[in-house]
Amino acid sequence: MSLILDLTRIGENSRRTPQHGRFHVRALAAADWMLAYPIPPALDSGPPKMLKAVPPPPGVTPFSTDYLIAHEAYEVATFAYLRAASQLSFAFHATGQADFAQRAVAWVEQFVRVMPHWGPQASGTDTFMPRAMCATALACDWLGEALPPALRAQARLRVEHALDQCISEWGAGIAKPLPEHVNNHWWYNLSLAGIAGLWLGRRDFALRLGEHFEQLIPLSIGPDGDYIDKPGYLMWAYRWAFPFWLALEQAGGPRLLDHPRIGASARWLVAMQAPGDLGWVDWPRGFNYPWLYLLMAARHRLPAVQWMGLALRERMSVRHEASWVDVMCAGAEMNGQVYDESVPAIHPREDGCLRTRHYRATGWAALRDTWDDNAVSAFLHAGPASGKNYHDQGQVTLLAFGQRVLGLPLLPFDNYLSVHAAAPFMMSNQSGFVAEVEGVGQASGHYPHESPLVAEIGTVAQTPLARLTAVKSESGEHWATADLTRAYQDFSCEGLWGHPVQAPPAWEGLLKNRLARFERRIALVDGAWLVIVDHLQSHPGQPVRISLRHTTVEMRISPATTHVDLAGDLAKARLWWWSDQPAALSVAPWHHSELGRMLQLDVTAPVEQVNVIWALQLARPDAAFAPAPATSGALPEALQLGARHLVVPSLLGT
């Protein structure tokens, strides 16, 4: 048996069921595309010292421009190499056609004999070197006699050298996970290195990595299945962890795929998907790999996860000739190898575990009225700040009828350069519903440190800035409550750490003790209303601003300014508001070239506390809204009934 796959059974697997046949066709289609994909030109970043940036001044990216340009080039090249090595070799065994093998050999030639470096820093801490050495190992292993012996020998020496360098850089960190290892890049790099190590015959090294993952899984994944690093990156972490774990099992190592938290994460992955487009609620450009769902469904016997693996669109974006294009998803060759037809595929709406959930490790509340392509879902984030989780505390995301109505912006991250250019923006005020004090805004709740502050899952080194206090579901009403006070009290670095620390540029101007109290409650009522209730208590003389940020639909203000209409292609919403301080409120639209469309509510009078209810009535574009309330600014009667669990009786006059 070869690494990961039994190549002798490809034909047999393709004939097992009609679904296996479709998987087989998809894998060959992906390989056909790779035949036409141009092999990247030879890259030579020069000696590593040429690209090491000098210590930057405050507020300036620590990377040189030369490094960022080289980073993007190697990112595209090594990612394509890894896809080509697996998909072309698989297609060669599936069809026996020599052109697939010849093309795969040409890729190996380019990276083994032509490219002097596998990354701009020739470092194992970047993903480039592990990616290139894993691709080389897979191609050499899967191509067999189709690979010239001399090239195989040279490839082996190159992989051995790269692996030794990685092990030297990682050092004792492999023996015991550190807080910064709760990170998708660490999972990814170790897994790629583990596959290369197994090909080289370094079983002891691979078993050490297996022991490392046994410790890392419960540190990275909570009991509810949520991933402590940025949630949308879990699929990225699994993309090569699972192949390594499969290969490790074949070598007599632990069965990491059977870990109960892997099964819990499978349910979490499904629950956090957005109906309609099956995109991530927190990561609009997230990675979807159907075979990962299929494998988790088979190992943990999860019918709803099986359904997701069969339903996901099998496409992702890849850089091609200076533009991003959609191509067949990487890993297509794995679908038919891991799909177990004995697990029934049931729709997630039939699985009660995927409805309203509280994910304590990451502070997400997932509220869902139903689970289908036309469902309405709402998500509230309030919890530990860790990993790459840059969400503002109290962020509200709303998805209706397959469209994102509130939530993160779809920023044009076309390349690595623009990602870093937008970093200051990403550090603050990116969410869908945040409060601002004195117009400056709220920081993201991310501590001023790049690595996760995790002692163990669900416990951060500092007290969480915000927390969900209740997540409930009852009689068609789903609601969550969050205490956000501390997230608005002290955003000085001294307040977070207890000693002076250089603050990130995005935190410049943030003040101490902005709000004495801030509670947020949201409810999803009958799949037709999203209710957001804010209770804010400020210090005397501090005006408060609440902004509705980053709607992904068009905003129109009604002539009477009693409501705002949000018009989209698949969904529309009518936004009403009500407050116990009506004389202090002013509502107006606002647009910023970087921050997107917003609705801005200003508390213009210096009040000590204010209670505000926002109510979004949801409908399809061709449906009519309910009649407007008789009293300007009042809430519809049906909504008052739906919000009764959310607000103190005095707010609604009952």
N, C-alpha and C positions, 0 to 999 in steps of 0.2 A: 504494500500500500504506500502511495506517495503522501507527501505532506498534505494534510487536510482532506483531500478527496481520494476516493478509490477510482482511479482513472479507467480501470478495466470495466467498470459497471455503468459508464456514461450512457451507452446505447440502451442497456437494459432499463435503466431508470427512466429514460425518455419515453419508454413504451408502457410504463406501469399504469398510468391513468391519462385521460385527456388533459388534465391540469399539468401533469409532468411534461406532456408533449408541448404545451404552450410555454412552459418554463424553458424548455430546450430551444424552442424557436427564438425566444427573447434573448437567450444567451448567445446564440449564433448571430442574431441581428447586431448585438453589441460588438461582437468580434468583427463582423463585416465593417462596422463603422470604424473600428480601430485600424483596419487595413488601409482606410483612406486617410486616417489622421496622420499628419506629417510628423516625422520624428523631429523633435526640437533640435536646433543647431547646437553644436558643441559650445558649452559654457565654460568659461574659465574666469572665476572671480578674482584670481590672483592670490597671493599669500594671505592668510587670514588677518595678519596684522594690518594690512592695507585698509580693511573694512571695519576695524574696531573704532567706534566713535569715541572721541574725547569726552570727559565729563561735561555734560551740557549745562548751560545756565538754567536757572529756574524757569519752568514753563515751556522748555524746548524739548522736543522728542530726543531720547538718548540714541537714536539711530541716525547714521549719516545717510545722505541722499543716495550715495553709491550703494550702500548696503541695502536700502529699501528697494532699489531697482533690481539689484542682484537677487534679493529675496523673492520678488515676484517671479523672476525668470526661473529660478530653481523650484519654486512652488509648483508652477505649471508643469515643468519638465518632469520632475520626480513623481508627481501625482499621475501624470499620463503614463509614465514608465511602469508604475505599479499596476495600473489598469491593463496596460497592454500585455505585460508578462503573464497575468492570470487569464485574461479573456482569450488571447490568441493561442496560448498553449492549450487551454481547454478545448477551443474549437478545433485545434489540430487533432486531438485525440477523438473528438466527437465525429469528425468528418474524414480524417485521413488526408485532407488536402494539404499539399506541401506549401502552398502560399502562406498559410497561417504560420507554419513553423519558420519559414524563411523570414517573414516579417518580424517574428519574435526574436530570432537570432540577430537581426539587424539592430533591434533595440538594445540587446545585450552588448553588441559590438560598440555601439555609440557610448554607452555609459561605462563600460569596462576598459576599452582601449583608447577612446578619444577624449573623454572628459577627465581632466586631471583632478578635479574636485567634485564632490557630491553635494556641496552646499557653499554658500557665501562665506561661512566661517569654518567650514570643514569640521563641524562640531556635532557631537552626538546629542547635545541638548536641543538642537533644532530638529525638526521632523525630517529634513531632507536626507540626511545620511541614513537613518534607520529605514526610511522609505525606499531608498535606492538599494540598500543591501538586501532588504526583504524581497524586492522585485527581482533582483539578480538570483537569489536563492530559489524562488519559486520557478523562474524560467529554467534554470539549470536542472531543477528537480523534475519538472513536468515535461520538459522537451526530450529528456532521455538521449537516445543516440542521434537525434536530429541536431544536437548541439555539437559543433566540432570539439574534439578532446582538448586541443590547445587552448581554445577560448574558455572551456570549462575550468581548466587548471588556472588560467589567469584570473578568472572570475572568483575562484575559491580564495586565492591569495588576497584579492581586493576586499572580499567580504570579511576574511579573517582579520585583516588590518583594521577595517572599520569597526568591527565588533570589539576588538581589543581596545580601541580608542574610546568607544562608548562606555565599556565597563570601567575603564580607568576614570572617566569623567563622573560616572554615577557613583563609583566607590561604595562606601559602606551604606549609602542610602538604600541600596537594594535589600539589605538585611532587615531594615526596619523602616516602615513608611513614615515620612515626615509630613507635617501639615501641608506643605506646598505640593505634596504628591497627590493630594485630592484634586486632580486636574486631568482633563481629557488628554493633554499632550503627554503626560507621564504614562497613562494607560497605553496610549497609541505607540509611543516610542518603545516601551518595554515589550509590547506584543510583537511589533515588527522585528525587534532584536531577537526575541524568543524564537520566532519562526526561522530566522537566519541561523541561530544557534543550533536548532534541531537539525537543520540541513548539514551543518558542519560536523554534526555528531557530538556536540557539547551537551550531553544529556544532563550533567550535573548543573550547568548554568541554567538550563531550562527549568529544572526542578526548583532551583533557588527562586526563579521568577514566579513559579507556581505558588510557593510558600508566601512570597511577597503579596501576590494577588489575594491569597486567603486572608491576609491581614487587611488589605486595602479595601476589599468589598464592603465590610461593615462600617468602615470609616467613610466611604464615599456614598453609600446608599442607605437611606433611613429605613426603619421598619415598615413605613407605608410605601416604600419603593421610590421615593423621590431622591434625586441626585443632587448632592451638595454643591458641585461645581455648576456653572450656568446650565439650567435645565435642558435647553435645546442641544447641548453638546453630548448628551448621553449616547445618542446613536453614533456620534463620532468616536467616542471612547470604545463602544462595542464593535465598531466596524472591523477592527483587526484584533481586538481582544478575543472575540469568539473563534476566529480561525486559529489563533495560537492555542486557545484552550482545547479545541478539537484535536490539534496536532499533539498537544501535551498528553491528552488522554491516550492517544495511539501509542505514545512512548511510555505508558505506564504511570503517568502522573495523576494528580487529583482531578476529580470531576467537578471543576469549578462551575460549569454550566448548571449543575444541579443545586447550587446554593439557593436557599429559600429567598434571599433578597433579590436574586436575579429574577425569580418568578414574580416577586412583588413589583419590581421595576417594570416588568412587562405590562402589568395592569395599569401602572402609573403612566406609561407611555401612551396607552390607548386613551385613558381618561383625559389626558392633557392635549389630545389632538383636537383641532378645530373642525367641526362638521362642515361638510360642503367641499372645501378644497383640501381637506385632510392635511392642513398645515399646522405648524406648531403655534400655540397661543402666544408664546413668549419669544419666539425666534422665527420671524416670517420666512427667512431663507434657510430653514432647518434642513437637516439631512434625513432622508427617508430611505431605508434599505429594507425592502419587503422580506428578504430571507432571514433577517434578524428576528422579526416577529414570528416567522414560521418555525425557526429553530427554538425560540423560547416557548412557543405554543406546544411543540412536540415534547420538549423536556418536562414542562410543568402542566401539561394537559389542560390548556386554557382555550376554550372555544372562541371567546371574543377576540383573543389575541390572534388566533388563526384567521378569523375573519379579516382583521386589520392587515395581516400579511398578504392576503389575497386581494384586498381592495386598494391598497396604496398605489398611487401612480408611480411608475418605475422610471422616473426621470430625474435628472439633476443638471445643474449648470456646470459647464466645463469651459475653460478658456480656449478659444480656437481662432487663430488669425485675427488677433486684436479685438475680439469681442467674445461675450459669453453666450454660449448656445446651449440648448437643451439636448441632451443625448441620453441614450439608454443608461440606466443606473449602474454604477460600479457594483460589482458583486453579483451580476445576473447569473453567472455560472454556478452560484451556490443554491439558487432557488430550488431546483429539482433535486438537489442532493440532500436537503434537510427537511423537505416537506413530507409530513406524515399524514396520509389521508385518513388514518383512523381517528384523528381528532376532528370532531364536527366543528364546522364554522358557523357560529351564531352571531347575529348582529349585536353590537354592544348595548343597544337599548334593552336587550333581553337579559343583560347581566346587571343585577342590582348593585354590584360592587363598584360600578363605574359612574354612578350618579353623583350626587353632592358628596364631596370629600374634603377632609382637612389634612393637608400634607404638612406635618409639623416641622420636619427637618429644614424645609425651604420656605415655610411661611406662606404657602399658596392655599387659597380656598377656591375650589372648583364647584361652581353652581350650574347645574344643567337640568332643564325641565324635561327634555327627552334626549335620546341619542340617535339622531339620524341626520341625513344630509341637510335637512331644513330646520334643524333645531336651533334654539336660542341658548347661548351659553354665556356666563359671566364669570370673571376671575378677579379675585382681590389678592394683592400681595402685601404681606406684612409679616416680617420675620427676620431670621438671622441674615446678616450681611456677610457673604463669604464667596469665595471663588470668583467667577467672572460675572456675578449677579449684580448688574448695574441698575436694576429696577429701582425707581423711587419707591419709598415706603408709602403705602396707601394707593398704589397704582390700581386702576380698574381697567380691565379689558372686556370688551363686549363683542360677541360674534352673533350675527343673526342671519338665518337663511343663506348661509355660505359666504357671508361678507363680513369683514372686520369693520365695525362701526366706531369703536373706540379702541385705542391701544397704541402699540409701538409704531413708529413711523417706518416706512420702507425706504430707508436711506440708500442712496446710490453708491453702495460699497463695491465698486467695480474692480478695485485692486487694493493691494496692501498699502499703497501710499495714501489713498483717500481714507482708509480706516484710521490711520494714525493722524491724519489731518483733522478728522472729526472726533478724536479722542476727548478733547475738552468738553465738547457738546454731549458726548455719551456719558460723561461723568455726572451730569446734573440735569434735572428737569426733562427727562425724556418720556415721561409716562403719560397715561391717558387722562388722569384726574388727580391733580395735586393742588395743594394750598401754597400760597406764597405770602410772605410777610414783608411789608415795606417794599414789595415789588422786586425783591432780590431773588427769591426762589429757594427751593429746598435742594440740598445735596442728595445724592442718590442713596444714601445710607450705606455706602461702601466705605469701609475703613481705609485710611490712607496707607495701604500696603498692597502689593500685588498678589501675595499668596493668601490662601484661605486661612482664616483664624479659627482653626478647628482643632479642638482637643479630641473630641470624638463626635460622632454624628449627632446633630441636634444641640450641641453645646459649643458655643463660640467663646473665645478667650475674653471678649468683652460682653457685657450684658446686651442682648439684642435691642436695637433702637426701636423696634416696633414688634407687636405680636398680635396674632389673631386670638381673640378671647372666646369666640363662639362660632361654630359652623353647624347649621341645623337644616333639616328638611322636614316639611310637614304639610300635608293637604295641598299640594301644588305650589307651595311657597317655599323658597329656598333662600336662606339668608346667612350673612356672616358679619361679625363685628370685630373691629380692630381698634387697639389702643395705639395711637401714633404720637402721643405726647412727647416722648423722649426724642423722637426723630426730629422734633422742631425746637428742642430746648437748648442744646449745646453742641454746636458743630465746630467748635474750635478744636484743633488737634490736641491741645492740652486737656480739653475735657474728655477726649476719647482715650488718650494714652496716659494721662497723668504727668506728662513731661513734654517739653517743647519738641515738636516734630515739624519738618517742612511740609506745609499744606500743598495739595495739588492746585494747579492754576484755577481749575473750575470752582474751587472753594473760596476764592478771593472775595472778600466783602461779606462773607457770611457772619452773622452776629450771634451772640449768645442769648439764650433764654427768650426765644421769639414768642412761643405760645405756652401758656400755663396749662392748657388742656386741649387735646384734639382727639376726638373719637369719630370714627367713620363706621357706618353700618350700610350694607348694601343688601338688596333683596331682588330676587327674580320671581315674578308673580305671574303664574299661569302662562308662561312663555310669551307674554305680551307686554310686560312692563319691566324695566330696570329702575329700581329706586335707590338713590344714594342719599343718605342722611348724614350731614356733618354737624357736629357740635364743637365749636371752637371758642376757647376762652383765652383772650390775649392779655398781655400786661397793659396797664392804662396808657393810652396815647399811641399804641401800635396798631395802625390799620391793617386789615387782613385782605388778601386777594385770593380768590379761588379761580383756577383756570381749567377749562376743558380743553385738553391738548390732543393734537394729532388724531383728529377724526380722519378717516380715510374716505369720507364721502363729502359731497358738496354741502356747504352751510348757507342757509338763507334765513334772514331775520324777517319775521312777520311785521307788517305795517304797524300793528298795535303793540309790538314788542312784548306781547304776553307769552310768546313761545318762540322757539327756533325750530325750523325744519332742517333735518339732515337727509339729503337725497342721494342715494346710491343706485348702482345697477341692479342689485339683488335685494337690497333692504333699504328701508327708510325709517326715520325716527322723528318723532315730535317731542321736543324737549320743553318741559314745564319746570318752573321753579317757584318756591314758596319760602318765606322766612318770617320769623317773629320780629324782625327788624326791617320792615319793608321800606321805611323812609331812608334807611342807610344804604340801600342797594342800588347799584346801577349795572346794567347788563349791556354788553356790546361785543360785536365780533372783533377779532384781531388777527392779523396775519403777519408772520415773520418768515423771511426767505429760508431760514434754516430750521425754525421750530415748527413750521407748518400752520395749519388753520387752528384757531382756538376760539373758544367762547370765554370771555373774561367777565367775571362778576366782581365788582369792587364794593367793599364795605367802606363807604366814604366817611362816615362819622366814626369818631374814636369810641366805639362801644367796647365794653369789657368782654361780652360774649355774644355769640350769634348762632342761631340754629337755622340751617338751610336744608331744604329738601329739593333734590333734583329728580325728576321723573321722566324717563324716556319711554314714550309709547312706541312700540315697534310694529311694523307692518311691511308687507311686500309693496313694491312700487305701484302695482295696479290696484291695491286695496285702499279703502277709505279709512281715515282716522276717525276715532270716536268724536262726537260733538264737543266743541270747546266748552269749558266750564262757564257757568253763568257769571261768575265773579272774576274780574281780571286778576290774574295771578294766583287764583285758588286752585287747589288740586281737584281733579275729577273725583266724584264720590266713590267710584269703584276702586280708585287708587288708594283712597283713604282707608278703605277696608283692607286692602292688600298690605298696607304699610303699618298696620296696627301693632305688629310685633316689633317694629323697628324703632319707634320713636316714643318718647315719654308722652303720656296723654295730653299734657298741656300744649304740646306743639300742634295737635290737631283739634284742640278745643273739645276734647271728650273727657 
